[in-house]
């Protein structure tokens, strides 16, 4: 298990094995997805703001796709 400590300013350093696994470099953007009682951190691919609803996974069902397909 890899850990890091939260500072008094709510900041942390991303451990080197995590940076290497995600191929992170200075200036890269990260995406955080909350899944119940855990958070998944991923490297942002492209412009995360091009689809403002991309992080709203609760609106990403097949029913939603059908219901909003013609908007």
N, CA, C and O atoms as a Tripos MOL2 file, in Angstrom:
@<TRIPOS>MOLECULE
protein
  284   283    71     0     0
PROTEIN
NO_CHARGES

@<TRIPOS>ATOM
      1 N           0.8390   -1.1710    0.0000 N.3       1 UNK1
      2 CA          0.0000    0.0000    0.0000 C.3       1 UNK1
      3 C           0.8890    1.2400    0.0000 C.2       1 UNK1
      4 O           1.8990    1.2900    0.7010 O.2       1 UNK1
      5 N           0.5080    2.2260   -0.7820 N.am      2 UNK2
      6 CA          1.2500    3.4770   -0.8820 C.3       2 UNK2
      7 C           0.4590    4.5480   -0.1340 C.2       2 UNK2
      8 O          -0.7550    4.6610   -0.3020 O.2       2 UNK2
      9 N           1.1460    5.3240    0.6860 N.am      3 UNK3
     10 CA          0.4700    6.3650    1.4640 C.3       3 UNK3
     11 C           1.1650    7.7060    1.2860 C.2       3 UNK3
     12 O           2.3140    7.7720    0.8490 O.2       3 UNK3
     13 N           0.4600    8.7620    1.6280 N.am      4 UNK4
     14 CA          1.0400   10.0940    1.7230 C.3       4 UNK4
     15 C           0.3150   10.8240    2.8450 C.2       4 UNK4
     16 O          -0.7720   10.4200    3.2580 O.2       4 UNK4
     17 N           0.9180   11.8920    3.3320 N.am      5 UNK5
     18 CA          0.3710   12.6150    4.4720 C.3       5 UNK5
     19 C          -0.2370   13.9360    4.0110 C.2       5 UNK5
     20 O           0.3050   14.5970    3.1250 O.2       5 UNK5
     21 N          -1.3560   14.3170    4.6100 N.am      6 UNK6
     22 CA         -2.0300   15.5730    4.3010 C.3       6 UNK6
     23 C          -1.4240   16.6810    5.1560 C.2       6 UNK6
     24 O          -1.2730   16.5260    6.3680 O.2       6 UNK6
     25 N          -1.0790   17.8020    4.5190 N.am      7 UNK7
     26 CA         -0.4890   18.9260    5.2490 C.3       7 UNK7
     27 C          -1.5850   19.7610    5.9050 C.2       7 UNK7
     28 O          -2.7750   19.5090    5.7130 O.2       7 UNK7
     29 N          -1.1630   20.7610    6.6830 N.am      8 UNK8
     30 CA         -2.1220   21.6510    7.3420 C.3       8 UNK8
     31 C          -2.9130   22.4720    6.3310 C.2       8 UNK8
     32 O          -3.9710   23.0080    6.6610 O.2       8 UNK8
     33 N          -2.4040   22.5740    5.0900 N.am      9 UNK9
     34 CA         -3.1050   23.2900    4.0240 C.3       9 UNK9
     35 C          -3.8810   22.3450    3.1140 C.2       9 UNK9
     36 O          -4.2600   22.7130    2.0020 O.2       9 UNK9
     37 N          -4.1140   21.1250    3.5940 N.am     10 UNK10
     38 CA         -4.8400   20.0910    2.8420 C.3      10 UNK10
     39 C          -4.1510   19.7340    1.5330 C.2      10 UNK10
     40 O          -4.8160   19.4400    0.5390 O.2      10 UNK10
     41 N          -2.8340   19.7570    1.5270 N.am     11 UNK11
     42 CA         -2.0560   19.3870    0.3620 C.3      11 UNK11
     43 C          -1.3030   18.0960    0.6400 C.2      11 UNK11
     44 O          -1.0190   17.7640    1.7900 O.2      11 UNK11
     45 N          -0.9850   17.3750   -0.4240 N.am     12 UNK12
     46 CA         -0.1950   16.1680   -0.2880 C.3      12 UNK12
     47 C           0.7220   16.0380   -1.4920 C.2      12 UNK12
     48 O           0.4790   16.6530   -2.5310 O.2      12 UNK12
     49 N           1.7620   15.2500   -1.3610 N.am     13 UNK13
     50 CA          2.6440   14.9380   -2.4690 C.3      13 UNK13
     51 C           2.2100   13.6040   -3.0450 C.2      13 UNK13
     52 O           1.9940   12.6410   -2.3090 O.2      13 UNK13
     53 N           2.0840   13.5490   -4.3560 N.am     14 UNK14
     54 CA          1.7280   12.2870   -4.9940 C.3      14 UNK14
     55 C           2.9890   11.4330   -5.0140 C.2      14 UNK14
     56 O           3.9930   11.8290   -5.6070 O.2      14 UNK14
     57 N           2.9500   10.2700   -4.3760 N.am     15 UNK15
     58 CA          4.1530    9.4370   -4.2900 C.3      15 UNK15
     59 C           4.6970    9.0530   -5.6720 C.2      15 UNK15
     60 O           3.9410    8.9030   -6.6310 O.2      15 UNK15
     61 N           5.9960    8.9010   -5.7500 N.am     16 UNK16
     62 CA          6.6720    8.6100   -7.0140 C.3      16 UNK16
     63 C           6.1020    7.3830   -7.7240 C.2      16 UNK16
     64 O           5.9220    7.4480   -8.9400 O.2      16 UNK16
     65 N           5.8080    6.2700   -7.0490 N.am     17 UNK17
     66 CA          5.2430    5.1210   -7.7700 C.3      17 UNK17
     67 C           3.8990    5.4350   -8.4420 C.2      17 UNK17
     68 O           3.5820    4.8880   -9.4980 O.2      17 UNK17
     69 N           3.1150    6.3220   -7.8180 N.am     18 UNK18
     70 CA          1.8310    6.7210   -8.3990 C.3      18 UNK18
     71 C           2.0740    7.6270   -9.6010 C.2      18 UNK18
     72 O           1.4410    7.4640  -10.6440 O.2      18 UNK18
     73 N           2.9910    8.5800   -9.4540 N.am     19 UNK19
     74 CA          3.3290    9.4600  -10.5900 C.3      19 UNK19
     75 C           3.8290    8.6440  -11.7770 C.2      19 UNK19
     76 O           3.4730    8.9170  -12.9230 O.2      19 UNK19
     77 N           4.6430    7.6600  -11.4980 N.am     20 UNK20
     78 CA          5.1850    6.8110  -12.5600 C.3      20 UNK20
     79 C           4.0820    5.9740  -13.2100 C.2      20 UNK20
     80 O           4.0380    5.8450  -14.4330 O.2      20 UNK20
     81 N           3.2030    5.4110  -12.4000 N.am     21 UNK21
     82 CA          2.1170    4.5720  -12.9290 C.3      21 UNK21
     83 C           1.1700    5.3670  -13.8240 C.2      21 UNK21
     84 O           0.6610    4.8450  -14.8160 O.2      21 UNK21
     85 N           0.9350    6.6390  -13.4690 N.am     22 UNK22
     86 CA          0.0320    7.4900  -14.2510 C.3      22 UNK22
     87 C           0.7740    8.3260  -15.2900 C.2      22 UNK22
     88 O           0.1610    9.0980  -16.0270 O.2      22 UNK22
     89 N           2.1050    8.1670  -15.3460 N.am     23 UNK23
     90 CA          2.9410    8.9270  -16.2740 C.3      23 UNK23
     91 C           2.7060   10.4350  -16.1050 C.2      23 UNK23
     92 O           2.5020   11.1560  -17.0820 O.2      23 UNK23
     93 N           2.7380   10.8920  -14.8500 N.am     24 UNK24
     94 CA          2.4710   12.2960  -14.5330 C.3      24 UNK24
     95 C           3.7370   13.1340  -14.6180 C.2      24 UNK24
     96 O           4.8330   12.6870  -14.2800 O.2      24 UNK24
     97 N           3.5490   14.3590  -15.0800 N.am     25 UNK25
     98 CA          4.6360   15.3250  -15.0750 C.3      25 UNK25
     99 C           4.0690   16.6730  -14.6330 C.2      25 UNK25
    100 O           2.8530   16.8450  -14.5540 O.2      25 UNK25
    101 N           4.9440   17.6110  -14.3500 N.am     26 UNK26
    102 CA          4.5280   18.9290  -13.8790 C.3      26 UNK26
    103 C           3.5130   19.5490  -14.8390 C.2      26 UNK26
    104 O           3.7090   19.5560  -16.0540 O.2      26 UNK26
    105 N           2.4270   20.0680  -14.2700 N.am     27 UNK27
    106 CA          1.3970   20.7220  -15.0650 C.3      27 UNK27
    107 C           0.2580   19.8180  -15.5050 C.2      27 UNK27
    108 O          -0.7600   20.3080  -15.9920 O.2      27 UNK27
    109 N           0.4070   18.5140  -15.3450 N.am     28 UNK28
    110 CA         -0.6700   17.5950  -15.7170 C.3      28 UNK28
    111 C          -1.8830   17.8100  -14.8240 C.2      28 UNK28
    112 O          -1.7510   18.1880  -13.6600 O.2      28 UNK28
    113 N          -3.0610   17.5680  -15.3770 N.am     29 UNK29
    114 CA         -4.3040   17.6680  -14.6040 C.3      29 UNK29
    115 C          -4.7320   16.2860  -14.1460 C.2      29 UNK29
    116 O          -4.4900   15.2850  -14.8190 O.2      29 UNK29
    117 N          -5.3710   16.2540  -12.9930 N.am     30 UNK30
    118 CA         -5.8710   15.0100  -12.4210 C.3      30 UNK30
    119 C          -7.3820   15.0690  -12.3270 C.2      30 UNK30
    120 O          -7.9720   16.1430  -12.2160 O.2      30 UNK30
    121 N          -7.9960   13.9000  -12.3720 N.am     31 UNK31
    122 CA         -9.4410   13.7600  -12.2100 C.3      31 UNK31
    123 C          -9.6630   12.8820  -10.9870 C.2      31 UNK31
    124 O          -8.9820   11.8730  -10.8010 O.2      31 UNK31
    125 N         -10.6240   13.2760  -10.1530 N.am     32 UNK32
    126 CA        -10.9810   12.5010   -8.9730 C.3      32 UNK32
    127 C         -12.4220   12.0440   -9.1270 C.2      32 UNK32
    128 O         -13.3070   12.8590   -9.3830 O.2      32 UNK32
    129 N         -12.6630   10.7540   -8.9730 N.am     33 UNK33
    130 CA        -14.0050   10.2020   -9.0740 C.3      33 UNK33
    131 C         -14.3590    9.6130   -7.7120 C.2      33 UNK33
    132 O         -13.6680    8.7250   -7.2130 O.2      33 UNK33
    133 N         -15.4400   10.1130   -7.1150 N.am     34 UNK34
    134 CA        -15.8770    9.6200   -5.8100 C.3      34 UNK34
    135 C         -16.8050    8.4350   -6.0390 C.2      34 UNK34
    136 O         -17.8140    8.5460   -6.7350 O.2      34 UNK34
    137 N         -16.4500    7.3000   -5.4450 N.am     35 UNK35
    138 CA        -17.2330    6.0660   -5.5430 C.3      35 UNK35
    139 C         -17.5390    5.5670   -4.1370 C.2      35 UNK35
    140 O         -16.7940    4.7700   -3.5670 O.2      35 UNK35
    141 N         -18.6360    6.0470   -3.5990 N.am     36 UNK36
    142 CA        -19.0010    5.6490   -2.2360 C.3      36 UNK36
    143 C         -18.0060    6.1900   -1.2300 C.2      36 UNK36
    144 O         -17.8600    7.4030   -1.0830 O.2      36 UNK36
    145 N         -17.3110    5.2790   -0.5270 N.am     37 UNK37
    146 CA        -16.3690    5.6980    0.5090 C.3      37 UNK37
    147 C         -14.9230    5.6990    0.0220 C.2      37 UNK37
    148 O         -13.9990    5.6790    0.8350 O.2      37 UNK37
    149 N         -14.7130    5.7230   -1.3050 N.am     38 UNK38
    150 CA        -13.3550    5.7830   -1.8300 C.3      38 UNK38
    151 C         -13.2950    6.7500   -3.0060 C.2      38 UNK38
    152 O         -14.3150    7.0950   -3.6010 O.2      38 UNK38
    153 N         -12.0950    7.1710   -3.3220 N.am     39 UNK39
    154 CA        -11.8750    8.1090   -4.4250 C.3      39 UNK39
    155 C         -10.8530    7.5030   -5.3720 C.2      39 UNK39
    156 O          -9.8230    6.9870   -4.9380 O.2      39 UNK39
    157 N         -11.1390    7.5670   -6.6580 N.am     40 UNK40
    158 CA        -10.2160    7.0840   -7.6800 C.3      40 UNK40
    159 C          -9.5850    8.3000   -8.3420 C.2      40 UNK40
    160 O         -10.2910    9.1970   -8.8030 O.2      40 UNK40
    161 N          -8.2690    8.3330   -8.3900 N.am     41 UNK41
    162 CA         -7.5400    9.4230   -9.0150 C.3      41 UNK41
    163 C          -7.0130    8.9440  -10.3560 C.2      41 UNK41
    164 O          -6.4190    7.8700  -10.4560 O.2      41 UNK41
    165 N          -7.2380    9.7600  -11.3990 N.am     42 UNK42
    166 CA         -6.7670    9.4040  -12.7310 C.3      42 UNK42
    167 C          -6.1280   10.6150  -13.3850 C.2      42 UNK42
    168 O          -6.4080   11.7560  -13.0180 O.2      42 UNK42
    169 N          -5.2900   10.3600  -14.3310 N.am     43 UNK43
    170 CA         -4.7330   11.4450  -15.1460 C.3      43 UNK43
    171 C          -5.8200   11.8960  -16.1040 C.2      43 UNK43
    172 O          -6.4930   11.0690  -16.7190 O.2      43 UNK43
    173 N          -5.9950   13.2080  -16.2320 N.am     44 UNK44
    174 CA         -6.9990   13.7400  -17.1430 C.3      44 UNK44
    175 C          -6.5080   13.5570  -18.5730 C.2      44 UNK44
    176 O          -5.3710   13.9020  -18.8950 O.2      44 UNK44
    177 N          -7.3600   13.0190  -19.4180 N.am     45 UNK45
    178 CA         -7.0340   12.8690  -20.8300 C.3      45 UNK45
    179 C          -7.6760   14.0050  -21.5990 C.2      45 UNK45
    180 O          -8.9020   14.1090  -21.6510 O.2      45 UNK45
    181 N          -6.8640   14.8500  -22.1910 N.am     46 UNK46
    182 CA         -7.3910   15.9600  -22.9620 C.3      46 UNK46
    183 C          -7.9970   17.0250  -22.0770 C.2      46 UNK46
    184 O          -7.6310   17.1710  -20.9110 O.2      46 UNK46
    185 N          -8.9210   17.7600  -22.6410 N.am     47 UNK47
    186 CA         -9.5730   18.8650  -21.9460 C.3      47 UNK47
    187 C         -10.7690   18.3420  -21.1670 C.2      47 UNK47
    188 O         -11.8010   18.0310  -21.7600 O.2      47 UNK47
    189 N         -10.6460   18.2390  -19.8380 N.am     48 UNK48
    190 CA        -11.7360   17.7020  -19.0300 C.3      48 UNK48
    191 C         -12.9440   18.6140  -19.0240 C.2      48 UNK48
    192 O         -14.0270   18.2010  -18.6100 O.2      48 UNK48
    193 N         -12.7780   19.8640  -19.4810 N.am     49 UNK49
    194 CA        -13.8890   20.7930  -19.4790 C.3      49 UNK49
    195 C         -14.6600   20.7860  -20.7930 C.2      49 UNK49
    196 O         -15.6520   21.5030  -20.9260 O.2      49 UNK49
    197 N         -14.2200   19.9850  -21.7700 N.am     50 UNK50
    198 CA        -14.9320   19.9300  -23.0440 C.3      50 UNK50
    199 C         -16.2910   19.2490  -22.8740 C.2      50 UNK50
    200 O         -17.2110   19.5110  -23.6480 O.2      50 UNK50
    201 N         -16.4240   18.3870  -21.8790 N.am     51 UNK51
    202 CA        -17.7040   17.7520  -21.5600 C.3      51 UNK51
    203 C         -17.9740   17.9870  -20.0780 C.2      51 UNK51
    204 O         -17.5020   17.2180  -19.2410 O.2      51 UNK51
    205 N         -18.7260   19.0360  -19.7370 N.am     52 UNK52
    206 CA        -18.9250   19.3570  -18.3300 C.3      52 UNK52
    207 C         -19.6960   18.2930  -17.5640 C.2      52 UNK52
    208 O         -19.7020   18.3180  -16.3330 O.2      52 UNK52
    209 N         -20.3420   17.3670  -18.2450 N.am     53 UNK53
    210 CA        -21.1050   16.3240  -17.5700 C.3      53 UNK53
    211 C         -20.3270   15.0220  -17.4380 C.2      53 UNK53
    212 O         -20.8760   14.0300  -16.9580 O.2      53 UNK53
    213 N         -19.0870   14.9990  -17.8420 N.am     54 UNK54
    214 CA        -18.2910   13.7740  -17.8300 C.3      54 UNK54
    215 C         -18.1320   13.1910  -16.4320 C.2      54 UNK54
    216 O         -18.0190   11.9740  -16.2870 O.2      54 UNK54
    217 N         -18.1190   14.0310  -15.4030 N.am     55 UNK55
    218 CA        -17.9370   13.5210  -14.0480 C.3      55 UNK55
    219 C         -19.2390   13.1760  -13.3500 C.2      55 UNK55
    220 O         -19.2210   12.6830  -12.2220 O.2      55 UNK55
    221 N         -20.3740   13.4260  -14.0020 N.am     56 UNK56
    222 CA        -21.6700   13.0970  -13.4070 C.3      56 UNK56
    223 C         -22.0590   11.6740  -13.7850 C.2      56 UNK56
    224 O         -22.9470   11.4650  -14.6120 O.2      56 UNK56
    225 N         -21.3950   10.7050  -13.1800 N.am     57 UNK57
    226 CA        -21.6230    9.3070  -13.5390 C.3      57 UNK57
    227 C         -23.0250    8.8350  -13.1790 C.2      57 UNK57
    228 O         -23.5050    7.8500  -13.7400 O.2      57 UNK57
    229 N         -23.6900    9.5240  -12.2480 N.am     58 UNK58
    230 CA        -25.0460    9.1230  -11.8930 C.3      58 UNK58
    231 C         -26.0320    9.4240  -13.0180 C.2      58 UNK58
    232 O         -27.1670    8.9500  -12.9820 O.2      58 UNK58
    233 N         -25.6180   10.2040  -14.0150 N.am     59 UNK59
    234 CA        -26.4640   10.5110  -15.1680 C.3      59 UNK59
    235 C         -25.9310    9.8240  -16.4170 C.2      59 UNK59
    236 O         -26.0970   10.3280  -17.5280 O.2      59 UNK59
    237 N         -25.3020    8.6950  -16.2380 N.am     60 UNK60
    238 CA        -24.6440    8.0200  -17.3480 C.3      60 UNK60
    239 C         -25.2110    6.6150  -17.5600 C.2      60 UNK60
    240 O         -24.4680    5.6780  -17.8540 O.2      60 UNK60
    241 N         -26.5050    6.4760  -17.4110 N.am     61 UNK61
    242 CA        -27.1050    5.1600  -17.6100 C.3      61 UNK61
    243 C         -27.6610    5.0420  -19.0240 C.2      61 UNK61
    244 O         -27.7670    6.0340  -19.7440 O.2      61 UNK61
    245 N         -28.0060    3.8460  -19.4060 N.am     62 UNK62
    246 CA        -28.6020    3.6140  -20.7220 C.3      62 UNK62
    247 C         -29.9230    4.3670  -20.8530 C.2      62 UNK62
    248 O         -30.2380    4.8880  -21.9230 O.2      62 UNK62
    249 N         -30.6930    4.4250  -19.7710 N.am     63 UNK63
    250 CA        -31.9610    5.1560  -19.7820 C.3      63 UNK63
    251 C         -31.7390    6.6460  -20.0320 C.2      63 UNK63
    252 O         -32.4980    7.2760  -20.7690 O.2      63 UNK63
    253 N         -30.7010    7.2050  -19.4180 N.am     64 UNK64
    254 CA        -30.3760    8.6110  -19.6290 C.3      64 UNK64
    255 C         -29.9810    8.8660  -21.0810 C.2      64 UNK64
    256 O         -30.3930    9.8610  -21.6770 O.2      64 UNK64
    257 N         -29.1860    7.9680  -21.6420 N.am     65 UNK65
    258 CA        -28.7790    8.1160  -23.0380 C.3      65 UNK65
    259 C         -30.0030    8.1470  -23.9560 C.2      65 UNK65
    260 O         -30.0820    8.9650  -24.8730 O.2      65 UNK65
    261 N         -30.9500    7.2500  -23.6980 N.am     66 UNK66
    262 CA        -32.1770    7.2170  -24.5170 C.3      66 UNK66
    263 C         -33.0300    8.4620  -24.2800 C.2      66 UNK66
    264 O         -33.5440    9.0600  -25.2250 O.2      66 UNK66
    265 N         -33.1740    8.8420  -23.0280 N.am     67 UNK67
    266 CA        -34.0490    9.9630  -22.6780 C.3      67 UNK67
    267 C         -33.5510   11.3010  -23.1750 C.2      67 UNK67
    268 O         -34.3540   12.1810  -23.4860 O.2      67 UNK67
    269 N         -32.2430   11.4730  -23.2560 N.am     68 UNK68
    270 CA        -31.6840   12.7610  -23.6480 C.3      68 UNK68
    271 C         -31.0370   12.7300  -25.0340 C.2      68 UNK68
    272 O         -30.3430   13.6730  -25.4130 O.2      68 UNK68
    273 N         -31.2570   11.6730  -25.7780 N.am     69 UNK69
    274 CA        -30.5940   11.5030  -27.0690 C.3      69 UNK69
    275 C         -30.9650   12.5870  -28.0740 C.2      69 UNK69
    276 O         -30.1320   12.9610  -28.9000 O.2      69 UNK69
    277 N         -32.1630   13.0890  -28.0270 N.am     70 UNK70
    278 CA        -32.6200   14.0460  -29.0430 C.3      70 UNK70
    279 C         -32.5760   15.4930  -28.5910 C.2      70 UNK70
    280 O         -33.1950   16.3450  -29.2290 O.2      70 UNK70
    281 N         -31.8770   15.7960  -27.5310 N.am     71 UNK71
    282 CA        -31.7830   17.1760  -27.0480 C.3      71 UNK71
    283 C         -30.6790   17.9400  -27.7350 C.2      71 UNK71
    284 O         -30.4680   19.1170  -27.4420 O.2      71 UNK71
@<TRIPOS>BOND
     1     1     2 1
     2     2     3 1
     3     3     4 2
     4     3     5 am
     5     5     6 1
     6     6     7 1
     7     7     8 2
     8     7     9 am
     9     9    10 1
    10    10    11 1
    11    11    12 2
    12    11    13 am
    13    13    14 1
    14    14    15 1
    15    15    16 2
    16    15    17 am
    17    17    18 1
    18    18    19 1
    19    19    20 2
    20    19    21 am
    21    21    22 1
    22    22    23 1
    23    23    24 2
    24    23    25 am
    25    25    26 1
    26    26    27 1
    27    27    28 2
    28    27    29 am
    29    29    30 1
    30    30    31 1
    31    31    32 2
    32    31    33 am
    33    33    34 1
    34    34    35 1
    35    35    36 2
    36    35    37 am
    37    37    38 1
    38    38    39 1
    39    39    40 2
    40    39    41 am
    41    41    42 1
    42    42    43 1
    43    43    44 2
    44    43    45 am
    45    45    46 1
    46    46    47 1
    47    47    48 2
    48    47    49 am
    49    49    50 1
    50    50    51 1
    51    51    52 2
    52    51    53 am
    53    53    54 1
    54    54    55 1
    55    55    56 2
    56    55    57 am
    57    57    58 1
    58    58    59 1
    59    59    60 2
    60    59    61 am
    61    61    62 1
    62    62    63 1
    63    63    64 2
    64    63    65 am
    65    65    66 1
    66    66    67 1
    67    67    68 2
    68    67    69 am
    69    69    70 1
    70    70    71 1
    71    71    72 2
    72    71    73 am
    73    73    74 1
    74    74    75 1
    75    75    76 2
    76    75    77 am
    77    77    78 1
    78    78    79 1
    79    79    80 2
    80    79    81 am
    81    81    82 1
    82    82    83 1
    83    83    84 2
    84    83    85 am
    85    85    86 1
    86    86    87 1
    87    87    88 2
    88    87    89 am
    89    89    90 1
    90    90    91 1
    91    91    92 2
    92    91    93 am
    93    93    94 1
    94    94    95 1
    95    95    96 2
    96    95    97 am
    97    97    98 1
    98    98    99 1
    99    99   100 2
   100    99   101 am
   101   101   102 1
   102   102   103 1
   103   103   104 2
   104   103   105 am
   105   105   106 1
   106   106   107 1
   107   107   108 2
   108   107   109 am
   109   109   110 1
   110   110   111 1
   111   111   112 2
   112   111   113 am
   113   113   114 1
   114   114   115 1
   115   115   116 2
   116   115   117 am
   117   117   118 1
   118   118   119 1
   119   119   120 2
   120   119   121 am
   121   121   122 1
   122   122   123 1
   123   123   124 2
   124   123   125 am
   125   125   126 1
   126   126   127 1
   127   127   128 2
   128   127   129 am
   129   129   130 1
   130   130   131 1
   131   131   132 2
   132   131   133 am
   133   133   134 1
   134   134   135 1
   135   135   136 2
   136   135   137 am
   137   137   138 1
   138   138   139 1
   139   139   140 2
   140   139   141 am
   141   141   142 1
   142   142   143 1
   143   143   144 2
   144   143   145 am
   145   145   146 1
   146   146   147 1
   147   147   148 2
   148   147   149 am
   149   149   150 1
   150   150   151 1
   151   151   152 2
   152   151   153 am
   153   153   154 1
   154   154   155 1
   155   155   156 2
   156   155   157 am
   157   157   158 1
   158   158   159 1
   159   159   160 2
   160   159   161 am
   161   161   162 1
   162   162   163 1
   163   163   164 2
   164   163   165 am
   165   165   166 1
   166   166   167 1
   167   167   168 2
   168   167   169 am
   169   169   170 1
   170   170   171 1
   171   171   172 2
   172   171   173 am
   173   173   174 1
   174   174   175 1
   175   175   176 2
   176   175   177 am
   177   177   178 1
   178   178   179 1
   179   179   180 2
   180   179   181 am
   181   181   182 1
   182   182   183 1
   183   183   184 2
   184   183   185 am
   185   185   186 1
   186   186   187 1
   187   187   188 2
   188   187   189 am
   189   189   190 1
   190   190   191 1
   191   191   192 2
   192   191   193 am
   193   193   194 1
   194   194   195 1
   195   195   196 2
   196   195   197 am
   197   197   198 1
   198   198   199 1
   199   199   200 2
   200   199   201 am
   201   201   202 1
   202   202   203 1
   203   203   204 2
   204   203   205 am
   205   205   206 1
   206   206   207 1
   207   207   208 2
   208   207   209 am
   209   209   210 1
   210   210   211 1
   211   211   212 2
   212   211   213 am
   213   213   214 1
   214   214   215 1
   215   215   216 2
   216   215   217 am
   217   217   218 1
   218   218   219 1
   219   219   220 2
   220   219   221 am
   221   221   222 1
   222   222   223 1
   223   223   224 2
   224   223   225 am
   225   225   226 1
   226   226   227 1
   227   227   228 2
   228   227   229 am
   229   229   230 1
   230   230   231 1
   231   231   232 2
   232   231   233 am
   233   233   234 1
   234   234   235 1
   235   235   236 2
   236   235   237 am
   237   237   238 1
   238   238   239 1
   239   239   240 2
   240   239   241 am
   241   241   242 1
   242   242   243 1
   243   243   244 2
   244   243   245 am
   245   245   246 1
   246   246   247 1
   247   247   248 2
   248   247   249 am
   249   249   250 1
   250   250   251 1
   251   251   252 2
   252   251   253 am
   253   253   254 1
   254   254   255 1
   255   255   256 2
   256   255   257 am
   257   257   258 1
   258   258   259 1
   259   259   260 2
   260   259   261 am
   261   261   262 1
   262   262   263 1
   263   263   264 2
   264   263   265 am
   265   265   266 1
   266   266   267 1
   267   267   268 2
   268   267   269 am
   269   269   270 1
   270   270   271 1
   271   271   272 2
   272   271   273 am
   273   273   274 1
   274   274   275 1
   275   275   276 2
   276   275   277 am
   277   277   278 1
   278   278   279 1
   279   279   280 2
   280   279   281 am
   281   281   282 1
   282   282   283 1
   283   283   284 2
@<TRIPOS>SUBSTRUCTURE
     1 UNK1         2 RESIDUE 1 A UNK
     2 UNK2         6 RESIDUE 1 A UNK
     3 UNK3        10 RESIDUE 1 A UNK
     4 UNK4        14 RESIDUE 1 A UNK
     5 UNK5        18 RESIDUE 1 A UNK
     6 UNK6        22 RESIDUE 1 A UNK
     7 UNK7        26 RESIDUE 1 A UNK
     8 UNK8        30 RESIDUE 1 A UNK
     9 UNK9        34 RESIDUE 1 A UNK
    10 UNK10       38 RESIDUE 1 A UNK
    11 UNK11       42 RESIDUE 1 A UNK
    12 UNK12       46 RESIDUE 1 A UNK
    13 UNK13       50 RESIDUE 1 A UNK
    14 UNK14       54 RESIDUE 1 A UNK
    15 UNK15       58 RESIDUE 1 A UNK
    16 UNK16       62 RESIDUE 1 A UNK
    17 UNK17       66 RESIDUE 1 A UNK
    18 UNK18       70 RESIDUE 1 A UNK
    19 UNK19       74 RESIDUE 1 A UNK
    20 UNK20       78 RESIDUE 1 A UNK
    21 UNK21       82 RESIDUE 1 A UNK
    22 UNK22       86 RESIDUE 1 A UNK
    23 UNK23       90 RESIDUE 1 A UNK
    24 UNK24       94 RESIDUE 1 A UNK
    25 UNK25       98 RESIDUE 1 A UNK
    26 UNK26      102 RESIDUE 1 A UNK
    27 UNK27      106 RESIDUE 1 A UNK
    28 UNK28      110 RESIDUE 1 A UNK
    29 UNK29      114 RESIDUE 1 A UNK
    30 UNK30      118 RESIDUE 1 A UNK
    31 UNK31      122 RESIDUE 1 A UNK
    32 UNK32      126 RESIDUE 1 A UNK
    33 UNK33      130 RESIDUE 1 A UNK
    34 UNK34      134 RESIDUE 1 A UNK
    35 UNK35      138 RESIDUE 1 A UNK
    36 UNK36      142 RESIDUE 1 A UNK
    37 UNK37      146 RESIDUE 1 A UNK
    38 UNK38      150 RESIDUE 1 A UNK
    39 UNK39      154 RESIDUE 1 A UNK
    40 UNK40      158 RESIDUE 1 A UNK
    41 UNK41      162 RESIDUE 1 A UNK
    42 UNK42      166 RESIDUE 1 A UNK
    43 UNK43      170 RESIDUE 1 A UNK
    44 UNK44      174 RESIDUE 1 A UNK
    45 UNK45      178 RESIDUE 1 A UNK
    46 UNK46      182 RESIDUE 1 A UNK
    47 UNK47      186 RESIDUE 1 A UNK
    48 UNK48      190 RESIDUE 1 A UNK
    49 UNK49      194 RESIDUE 1 A UNK
    50 UNK50      198 RESIDUE 1 A UNK
    51 UNK51      202 RESIDUE 1 A UNK
    52 UNK52      206 RESIDUE 1 A UNK
    53 UNK53      210 RESIDUE 1 A UNK
    54 UNK54      214 RESIDUE 1 A UNK
    55 UNK55      218 RESIDUE 1 A UNK
    56 UNK56      222 RESIDUE 1 A UNK
    57 UNK57      226 RESIDUE 1 A UNK
    58 UNK58      230 RESIDUE 1 A UNK
    59 UNK59      234 RESIDUE 1 A UNK
    60 UNK60      238 RESIDUE 1 A UNK
    61 UNK61      242 RESIDUE 1 A UNK
    62 UNK62      246 RESIDUE 1 A UNK
    63 UNK63      250 RESIDUE 1 A UNK
    64 UNK64      254 RESIDUE 1 A UNK
    65 UNK65      258 RESIDUE 1 A UNK
    66 UNK66      262 RESIDUE 1 A UNK
    67 UNK67      266 RESIDUE 1 A UNK
    68 UNK68      270 RESIDUE 1 A UNK
    69 UNK69      274 RESIDUE 1 A UNK
    70 UNK70      278 RESIDUE 1 A UNK
    71 UNK71      282 RESIDUE 1 A UNK
